[in-house]
């Protein structure tokens, strides 16, 4: 059996942030990227999640040679801190051209821009020494259904995936599904949708998924079941663990903060699948509470990692013999109480 320390952890630099939200301005000072890198190892993390313009700022305004050169410089900076990159992801949703979706835009020139930008994102990944790219399809949807032909939109998305897979014959692309926000309706809302469209591509072997806890909850689904669906297909290529207090906006709360049992079952399914042995990362996408003071605004990261590892220990020390006895007896009330008592540390 793998040990808890076999798990490798990552987070993105956006998880150390100023605390601005749609209803108020920043409440903490900006932390320089280089200072953030120095925090990774201190907090127990091994890898950095990158948007393309985290690695290469103003990526659209630079030549292909400049993009590659700056990506190589970033790789050296990571190495100097004992870190590696986990993935790169194109940040299409913050460009004005992507206001109505990039890959699924009604405008063919915008669709071309989105594909070209993501090709650059792939090139950045390769210079960082990885071949893993994540697509969060943030604005690939509609505010009103009649604004697009959804049949054509899915065809455009498939065309984009094929173009990206053909751009680099080794790149692996994971889709990170989300049902809503910033769009009212997203075209790839669940892992089932993500894997289904991946299977239609020119190389299904190189398509997979990344599941975020909050995104699954926003779809009204259990994150552990979403993970199980992908795991049985060998398609869970990363996770973004966090927590969510009901069906509202994407809160990115610390892992386990809202529902410890839901968190436990995510850990349980990863353990059952031997996820640590795959070498893939436990990624976090968590935000500090807006009221958190600047000097302690990294506790959400350290706490989430600590909770994950504590739940690994809880899973591994659960009485398997009792579990099987209660399952065989179909005494699910007793099984539920056994799980709750174990989590609470009571007899």
C-alpha positions in Angstrom: 0.0 0.0 0.0 1.2 3.5 -0.8 1.8 5.8 2.1 0.1 9.2 2.6 3.3 10.9 1.7 3.1 9.3 -1.8 0.5 11.9 -2.6 1.8 14.9 -4.5 0.1 18.3 -4.1 -0.3 21.3 -6.4 -2.1 24.7 -6.4 -2.2 27.6 -8.7 -0.8 31.1 -7.9 -4.3 32.5 -8.1 -5.1 30.7 -4.9 -3.0 33.3 -3.0 -5.1 36.4 -3.9 -6.1 39.9 -2.9 -9.7 39.0 -1.8 -11.6 41.0 -4.4 -15.0 39.7 -5.3 -18.0 40.8 -7.5 -19.2 42.9 -4.6 -16.1 44.6 -3.3 -12.5 45.5 -4.0 -9.2 43.9 -3.0 -8.6 43.8 0.8 -5.1 42.4 0.8 -1.9 43.5 -1.0 -0.8 41.7 -4.1 1.9 39.0 -3.5 4.6 38.9 -6.1 4.7 35.7 -8.1 8.3 34.9 -7.0 7.3 35.2 -3.4 4.4 32.8 -4.0 6.8 30.3 -5.4 8.9 30.4 -2.3 5.8 29.5 -0.3 5.0 26.2 -2.1 7.5 24.0 -0.4 6.9 25.7 3.0 3.3 24.7 2.7 4.0 21.2 1.6 3.3 21.5 -2.2 5.2 20.0 -5.1 3.9 21.5 -8.3 2.4 24.7 -9.8 -0.8 24.9 -11.8 -0.4 27.4 -14.6 -2.7 29.5 -16.8 -0.8 30.2 -20.0 -0.4 33.8 -19.0 0.8 33.0 -15.5 3.8 31.4 -17.2 4.2 33.9 -20.0 2.5 37.2 -19.3 0.9 39.0 -22.3 1.2 35.8 -24.2 -0.9 37.0 -27.2 1.4 40.0 -27.7 4.6 37.9 -28.0 6.2 35.9 -30.9 6.3 32.2 -30.8 10.1 32.4 -30.0 9.5 34.8 -27.2 6.8 32.6 -25.7 9.1 29.6 -25.7 12.0 31.5 -24.3 10.0 32.9 -21.4 8.5 29.5 -20.7 12.0 28.0 -20.5 12.9 30.8 -18.0 9.9 29.9 -15.9 11.0 26.3 -15.9 14.3 27.3 -14.5 12.7 29.5 -11.9 10.6 26.5 -10.8 13.6 24.3 -10.6 15.4 26.9 -8.4 12.5 26.4 -5.9 12.5 22.6 -6.2 9.2 22.7 -8.1 7.7 21.5 -11.3 4.6 22.4 -13.4 1.5 20.2 -13.2 -0.3 21.7 -16.2 -1.0 24.7 -18.3 -4.5 26.0 -19.1 -5.5 28.7 -21.7 -7.1 31.7 -20.0 -9.5 32.5 -22.8 -12.3 33.8 -20.6 -10.5 37.0 -19.6 -9.9 38.2 -23.1 -12.6 40.4 -24.7 -12.6 38.2 -27.7 -13.8 35.3 -25.6 -16.7 37.2 -24.1 -19.2 34.8 -25.9 -17.0 31.8 -25.7 -13.9 31.1 -27.7 -14.2 27.6 -29.1 -18.0 27.8 -29.4 -18.2 31.5 -30.6 -20.6 32.2 -33.5 -17.6 34.1 -35.0 -15.2 31.9 -36.9 -12.3 34.3 -36.4 -12.8 34.1 -32.6 -12.8 30.3 -32.8 -9.6 30.5 -34.8 -8.1 32.8 -32.1 -9.1 30.4 -29.3 -7.4 27.5 -31.0 -4.3 29.4 -31.8 -4.1 30.7 -28.3 -4.4 27.2 -26.9 -1.7 25.9 -29.3 0.6 28.4 -27.7 -0.6 27.1 -24.3 0.5 23.6 -25.4 3.9 25.0 -26.5 4.3 26.6 -23.1 3.6 23.3 -21.4 6.2 21.5 -23.5 8.8 24.1 -22.6 7.9 23.6 -19.0 8.7 19.9 -19.4 5.1 18.6 -19.3 2.6 17.5 -21.8 -0.6 18.1 -19.8 -3.1 20.8 -20.6 -6.4 21.5 -18.9 -9.4 23.1 -20.6 -11.8 24.9 -18.3 -14.5 25.8 -20.8 -15.6 28.9 -18.8 -17.6 30.8 -21.4 -18.3 27.9 -23.7 -22.1 28.2 -23.2 -24.8 30.8 -23.4 -26.7 33.3 -21.2 -29.8 32.5 -23.3 -30.3 29.2 -25.2 -31.3 31.0 -28.4 -28.0 32.8 -28.7 -26.3 29.8 -30.3 -27.0 26.6 -32.1 -25.9 24.2 -29.4 -25.5 21.4 -32.0 -23.1 23.5 -34.0 -21.4 24.7 -30.8 -20.5 21.1 -29.7 -19.2 20.4 -33.2 -17.0 23.5 -32.9 -15.7 22.3 -29.6 -14.9 18.9 -31.1 -13.1 20.5 -34.0 -11.0 22.5 -31.5 -10.1 19.4 -29.5 -9.0 17.7 -32.7 -6.9 20.6 -33.9 -5.2 20.7 -30.5 -4.5 17.0 -30.4 -3.0 17.2 -33.9 -0.9 20.2 -33.0 1.2 18.1 -30.6 1.1 14.3 -31.0 1.9 13.8 -27.3 -0.2 16.4 -25.5 -2.8 15.1 -23.1 -5.9 17.3 -22.7 -8.2 17.1 -19.6 -11.5 18.9 -19.6 -12.6 20.5 -16.3 -16.4 20.5 -16.4 -18.6 23.0 -14.7 -22.4 23.5 -15.1 -22.6 27.3 -14.7 -20.8 30.5 -13.9 -19.7 32.6 -15.6 -22.2 31.5 -18.2 -25.8 30.7 -17.2 -25.5 27.3 -19.0 -22.3 25.5 -19.9 -22.1 23.0 -22.7 -19.9 20.5 -20.8 -21.4 20.5 -17.3 -20.3 17.1 -16.0 -17.5 14.6 -16.3 -19.8 12.4 -18.4 -20.1 15.1 -21.0 -16.3 15.7 -20.9 -15.4 12.1 -21.4 -18.1 11.6 -24.1 -16.8 14.4 -26.3 -13.2 13.2 -25.7 -14.2 9.8 -27.0 -15.2 11.4 -30.3 -11.8 13.0 -30.9 -9.1 11.8 -33.3 -7.2 10.3 -30.3 -9.5 9.5 -27.4 -6.5 8.0 -25.5 -5.1 11.5 -25.0 -8.3 13.1 -23.6 -9.4 12.9 -20.0 -10.9 14.9 -17.2 -10.2 17.1 -14.1 -12.9 17.1 -11.5 -13.4 20.0 -9.1 -15.4 19.4 -5.9 -17.4 22.6 -6.1 -18.2 22.1 -9.8 -19.7 18.7 -9.2 -21.8 20.0 -6.3 -23.1 22.9 -8.4 -24.4 20.3 -10.8 -26.3 18.7 -8.0 -23.9 15.6 -8.0 -21.7 13.9 -5.5 -18.0 14.7 -6.3 -16.9 11.2 -5.3 -19.3 9.6 -7.7 -18.1 11.9 -10.5 -14.5 10.8 -9.6 -15.5 7.2 -9.6 -17.0 7.4 -13.1 -13.7 8.8 -14.4 -11.5 6.5 -12.4 -13.2 3.4 -13.7 -12.3 4.6 -17.2 -8.8 5.5 -16.3 -9.6 9.1 -17.1 -9.3 11.1 -13.9 -6.1 13.0 -14.6 -6.3 15.5 -11.9 -8.6 16.9 -9.2 -9.3 20.4 -7.8 -10.3 19.8 -4.2 -12.3 22.4 -2.3 -15.7 22.7 -0.8 -19.0 24.2 -1.5 -21.8 25.4 0.8 -24.8 24.5 -1.3 -26.0 25.4 -4.8 -24.8 29.0 -5.2 -21.7 30.7 -6.7 -18.4 28.8 -6.8 -17.1 29.4 -3.3 -13.7 27.5 -3.4 -13.9 26.9 0.3 -11.1 24.9 2.1 -11.4 21.2 1.4 -13.7 19.6 4.0 -14.8 22.9 5.5 -18.5 22.7 4.6 -19.1 18.9 4.5 -16.4 16.7 6.0 -18.2 13.5 5.0 -18.4 14.5 1.4 -14.7 15.2 1.6 -14.1 11.8 3.2 -15.8 10.0 0.4 -13.6 11.8 -2.2 -10.5 10.7 -0.4 -12.0 7.2 -0.1 -12.6 6.8 -3.8 -9.1 8.1 -4.6 -7.7 5.6 -2.2 -9.8 2.7 -3.5 -8.5 3.5 -7.0 -4.9 3.7 -5.9 -4.7 7.3 -7.2 -1.4 8.0 -5.4 0.3 5.3 -7.4 -0.5 7.0 -10.7 1.8 9.9 -9.9 -0.9 12.4 -10.7 -1.4 15.3 -8.4 -3.9 16.2 -5.7 -4.6 19.8 -6.9 -6.3 22.3 -4.7 -8.4 25.2 -5.9 -9.2 27.0 -2.7 -9.5 30.7 -1.8 -8.8 32.4 1.5 -11.9 34.0 3.1 -12.2 37.6 2.2 -11.9 38.5 5.9 -8.6 36.7 6.4 -5.7 38.9 7.3 -2.9 39.1 4.7 -0.2 37.6 6.9 -2.2 34.4 7.4 -3.9 34.2 4.0 -2.2 30.9 3.0 -3.7 28.9 5.8 -6.5 27.7 3.5 -3.9 25.8 1.5 -2.1 24.3 4.4 -5.4 23.4 6.1 -6.8 21.7 3.0 -3.7 19.6 2.5 -3.8 18.7 6.2 -7.5 17.7 6.1 -6.8 15.5 3.0 -4.0 13.6 4.7 -6.0 13.2 7.9 -8.9 11.7 5.9 -6.5 9.4 4.1 -5.6 8.1 7.6 -9.2 7.9 8.6 -9.9 5.7 5.5 -7.0 3.5 6.1 -7.8 2.9 9.7 -11.5 2.2 9.2 -12.5 -1.3 10.4 -12.8 -3.2 7.1 -14.0 -6.4 8.7 -16.9 -4.5 10.4 -17.6 -2.8 7.1 -18.0 -6.0 5.2 -20.1 -7.6 8.0 -22.5 -4.6 8.0 -22.7 -4.6 4.2 -23.4 -8.4 4.1 -26.1 -7.9 6.8 -27.5 -4.9 4.8 -27.4 -2.9 8.1 -26.7 0.4 6.5 -27.8 2.4 9.5 -25.1 0.7 11.5 -22.6 1.3 8.7 -23.4 4.9 8.5 -23.0 5.3 12.3 -19.7 3.4 12.1 -18.4 5.9 9.5 -19.6 8.9 11.4 -18.2 7.6 14.7 -14.8 7.0 13.0 -14.8 10.5 11.6 -15.6 12.0 14.9 -13.2 9.8 16.8 -15.8 8.4 19.2 -16.7 4.9 20.1 
